[in-house]
Amino acid sequence: MNDDGARWPGELRPYQAEALGRLDRAWEEGRSRAWVVLPPGTGKTLVGLEAARTLGRRTVVLVPNTAIQNQWVAHWRRCGGTAGTDRALRHPVTVLTYQSVAVFDPDAETDEEGRRPGRRGPLMRLLHDNGRALVAAMHDAGPLTLVLDECHHLLDVWGRLLAEILDGLPGARVLGLTATPPESLTPGEAELVDALFGTPIPGASIPAMVRQGYLAPFAELVWLTAPTAVETAYVDGEAERFAELTAGLLDPGFTATGLLEWLDARMIDRTAGEGGSVPWSRVEAAEPRIAGAALRFHHAGLLALPPGARPREEHRHAPTAEDWVALLNDYVVHCLLPSPDPKDAAALEAVRRALPAVGHQLTRRGIRASRSPVDRVLARSAAKTHAATEIAAAEAASLGGRLRCLVLCDHERAGATLPARLRDVLDAEAGSAWLMLTGLAADPRTRALSPMLVTGRTVAADEDTARAFVLEHPGRGLAVEPAGGGVARITGPWTSAAWVPLITAFFEAGRCQVLVGTRGLLGEGWDARGVNALIDLTTATTPTAVVQTRGRALRLDPSWPGKTANTWTVVCVTDRHPKGTADWDRFVRKHAGYLAAAPDGEIVSGVAHVDASFSPYAPPAAEEFDRLNREMLARAEDRAATRAGWRLGTSFRDELVHTLRIRPARTGAVALAAPAGGPAPPASVPSEGLATGRPPLPPLYVPRRQGLGAGALLSSLFTANAGMVTAVALGPMACLIAVVTGLVLTAAVAITLEVRGRHRAAASRRARERAVEEAAARLDALPEETAVTGFAYAVADALKGTGLSRRGAEGVTVRPEPDGTYRFSLTEVDAATSRRFAVALDEVLGPMATPRYVVPRYVVRPRAGRERRERALLWCGGSARADGVVYHSVPSVFGQNLTRTNAFVNAWNTWVSGGTAVRASTPEGEGILATHRGEDPFEATTVLRVAWD
């Protein structure tokens, strides 16, 4: 690199300097390739250029599109360097698109999952002549630095192609830049990254960047819609076809071996060789889809609970189309296809006819997935275009002239002809950016926002805006060509490299307030700082696509220091078809692992940050859509609350915290607030002998009633004898007086002793009553239902006692939620420990499946009146017994060995109940499992979630 004088004129941010420092250490350790991860909008371009400048070599930068290409060139020129965009590599820094090497169309049409048609065959065939020439030029340029921006593209076919190219560039230093977090990679992707780059160098997370003020606060919102009337009529017809099949399959006479009979044998009996039974844990591990589908069949009342199974949140809803297909495929492959029975042949034909309604087809080897027409209808529903228009209008009403709204679609125009059966259902351009533009131009509220469309091939706008744009750019030979529907194309002798920056500037200036584009061009790397509302109509659900798409709205806006962005996803759902949740499932996958602030300010992963009531396993009921949309619009308008929820400038640890949300059947059994100094164990907990810490019973003193005691008698005789001796000496009268005196003294002694005995007996009775009352009060203090906090404290202390956590009960936090649930977490520990705590607590509270050990929880019910005293008396005497017992699983993390099990039992005895662990394999344990397996010992709904600290 000859740009020795090039320097970034500003200062590096701390996280940028840290990333560069770690990168320098990687080079010093002998690595020649590295992969740096930073969120969108945090200056990856600057990090890449500074790293290249430090290495001092000729640099080639590859980027996904021309918009990003222009930004790299402009950035390096701001540093005082020279950059080019031609393949001759004449400049110290050359910025090219990936398409310079191989063919890639960012605006191509995708399927309902956002996927483009796959490429097969030798990868080098993707290199066109110019691409081969470029590879040769890089080889001839000598040792160079190759920077791969947005290198998540390499996780697809590009990665394998790059591997072949780099084989011919052995001396190159390769730097990959991406916003895709390493933890979101699939095993295959992680393996490819490791092979190409080695261990990733991660930077700070998106929440950390927002909290520190480097990215704008934002809210994740959703607009829920049902399909249009025409679309619903089509969906109903498809649903009827599948409903006829499922009704037949549930008819015992439909086949020789009925489906439910087959499921009983496969899921309930599970007979193995030599008469044994296959453990449910093995079924779940070997066939997770089938196991999950079976538990949802159980939830629907179609199947008994498989022995050893433990239903979780994902199993507590109706079976989906995928569940039916998973179980049906097992049934078809192992039962119907091998059968010679004519009934089964007829059933196979019925299956063949019905499967296309749910996006599958029957082959000789079983059921295979295919494109679902219902999924296509939902993904490209006209209702979604209408919803996006409503959102844009609402955002404009809230922000007025400050609004800069970006609408992202998968493709510009529909490239494939609609199937014949959908031609009367969907518009030919359904789901396209073009149709979105025409919808915005047709509504007076959004036409006033001067909507425009920009892709890699086309620039268009409503007619008035198109003319205004052309007038602002004279001398370029631009023309306005009306295209119908109130929109017009802007044509001329230009390319996307020229029009993208011009339209971006037009948009930033507010001359266009709603910009429609494709994910391939504007969905990554494109920099428009003013974007403060984003409407996501795309179907791509990979972590890369999600992070990149949302990153468009997170950049800070110098003209609005208080910028707060809203990111909307439009979801079309129907409950009239078993595949009617496909769009919701895409919405769930988009938010899985993505961290954002929930309405209450908690930063959580998944759809819970959109609404705490949302489940990743089933959408809300259709009758809730209007209410939820109104609430979303209210959140969108209250940007101040969103900003406050992010708690900008406050401290954080930038770690994930796993939480367990619990909704108990009885709210009184939830949580006890811990004192400021930490929780203190209760004085007593229930036990088999009623309660632990049994107080001693004072002895009861019973005086003897036998007249004069021996001491009194001896005393009186001694006195009488002495008196008699004296009386004999003094005379008869004195003798009489002495006798009387002795008798009086004797009586006085006897009376004194009697009074003392009675006082002692009364005192002992009072002491006994006090002890019994104190015992009764301690029994009264025992809760009829152990609070969840007790279970949580026991799990935390057991983790600490076994060295699996540095925090015990003192680290447990409980937070009530508006929807009636309670969030339990273990704080100030790493993510692995917090997950260990949440999972263990979930296992303790949930139904027993196949634990190695179980532990009893004794139940003591309250008593009143005479029964209360009698029970306390029995307890003090050691002969009382608990009213009942409930068994819980010892969490698997503690059941691994006896040392851990004992540690858990000790904590259990401290916080929950007395008792010892019982090994499940013993006769006693087998009996307990036989009577308690599958039962819910606490009657609570539990949900595992991930939050950020």
Secondary structure, DSSP 8 states (H G I E B T S, - for coil): ---TT---SS---HHHHHHHHHHHHHHHTT-SEEEEE--TTS-HHHHHHHHHHHHTSEEEEEESSHHHHHHHHHHHHHTT--EE-STT--SSEEEEEGGGTB---TT----TTS------S-GGGGB-HHHHHHHHHHHHT-SEEEEETTGGGGGTHHHHHHHHHHTT-TT-EEEEEE-S-GGGS-HHHHHHHHHHH-S-EE---HHHHHHTTSS--EEEEEEEE---HHHHHHHHHHHHHHHHHHHHHTSTTSSSS-HHHHHIIIIII-B-GGG-B--HHHHHHH-HHHHHHHHHHHHTTSS---TT----GGGSS---HHHHHHHHHHHIIIIITT---HHHHHHHHHHHHHGGGGTEEEETTEEEE---HHHHHHHT-HHHHHHHHHHHHHHHHHHGGG--EEEEESBSS--S---GGGTTTS-TTTTBHHHHHHHHHHSHHHHTT--EEE-SS-EEEEHHHHHHHHHHSTTS--EEEEEETTEEEEESS--HHHHHHHHHHHHHTTS-SEEEEEHHHHSSS---TT--EEEE-----SHHHHHHHHHTT-S--TT-TT--EEEEEEEE--SSSTTTTHHHHHHHHHHTT-EEE-TTS-EEESGGGT-TT-BTTB---GGGHHHHHHHHHHHHH-HHHHHHHTTTT------EEEEEEEEESSGGGS-----TT-----S--EETTEESS-------------SS-HHHHHHHHHHHHHHHHHHHHH-HHHHHHHHHHHHHHHHHHHHHHHHHHHHHHHHHHHHHHHHHHHHHHHHHHS-SS--HHHHHHHHHHHHHHTTS-S--GGGEEEEE-TTS-EEEEE-SS-HHHHHHHHHHHHHHHS---S-SEEEEEEE-----HHHHHHHHHHHHHT----SEEEEEE--TTTTTSHHHHHHHHHHHHHHT-----EETTSHHHHHHHHHHTT--SS-EEEEEEEEE-
